[in-house]
Amino acid sequence: MSIWHNIFCVITSPRYGWELINESNIPVGKVMRSAYLPLLVVLGFSCFVPMIYDSTIPFSKSLMTGIVMFSTYFISYYMIVYLLGGAYPELVKTEGGRARLNDYILYNLIFLVMLMILRNLLPSDFTPVLFLMLYLPWMAFRGTGNLFVRKDKVNRFAVISSVLLLGLPLLLEFVLGLFVI
């Protein structure tokens, strides 16, 4: 199975998609190199598209916005891995558990990055794209079945991971956006 097939499946049918991801055993590094980082580059370049629709946006602002967006999601991945691994040490005790947690975070962030690219490609702040972000907690909840989370902690983990996956990139985007002139 390919990485892009896994991404499509986890978005369209989360339960089946997460099972497929675990069966395919694609290393996290390969997913990062083949899907996540290229999508981050596309996200950075998509920040230049609004210049087509609005001639008042200078090149320098688009460049800085692209850097902020790339940095936001790049840093978010590592921070979320650190925070969830620290909050739930039972998930990272084994190498397999660590890989599953990294996959869980990576595929959820890939979904968010794809939404941000779509948002940048549209001529205005198309609000329904932002509502699609609310689908992420459902994807995250369905992915907890493939992690080594105790049954009594599944709901709590899904809420915490969803808050981190949605909130941390928004917070980082706001903080880094303060440097955009």
C-alpha positions, 0 to 999 in steps of 0.5 A: 500500500502507498502512503497516499492511499493510507492518507485517503483511507484514514480521511474517508474511513478512519477506522479502516484507515488506521487499521490499514496504516498499522498493517502497512508498517510504513516507517514514520521517516518514510511518511515524513519524507514522502508525504508530510514534508512535501505537503509542508512545502506545498503549504508554504508555496500556497501562501503565495496564491492569495497574491493572485486574488488580492494585489495589495498583498506584498511578496514579502508578506506572502513569503513570511506567511509561508515560512510561518505556516511551514514552521508552525506545522513542522514544530507542531509535530515534534512538540505534540510527540513530546507532549503526548509521549510525556503525558502517556509514557505507556505509549512510548515504552516499546518501539512499536508503540512509539511508531504508532503514536508518531503515525497517529500524530503525523497522519492527523497533522497531514489532514490539517495541512491539507485543509490549510492548503485548501484554505490558501487556494480559495479566494476568500476565507471559506469558512466550511474549510475551517469547519472540516477541522472539526472532523479531526477529533473523530479521526483521532478518536478512531485512531486510538483503537490502534494505540496502546491506550488503556480502555478507561483512558481512551476518551481522555486521550482522544480529547487531549490529543485532539486539543493538542492537534488543533490548538498547538498549530493555531497557537504557534501560528499566532505567536509566529505570525506576530513576527510577520510585518 
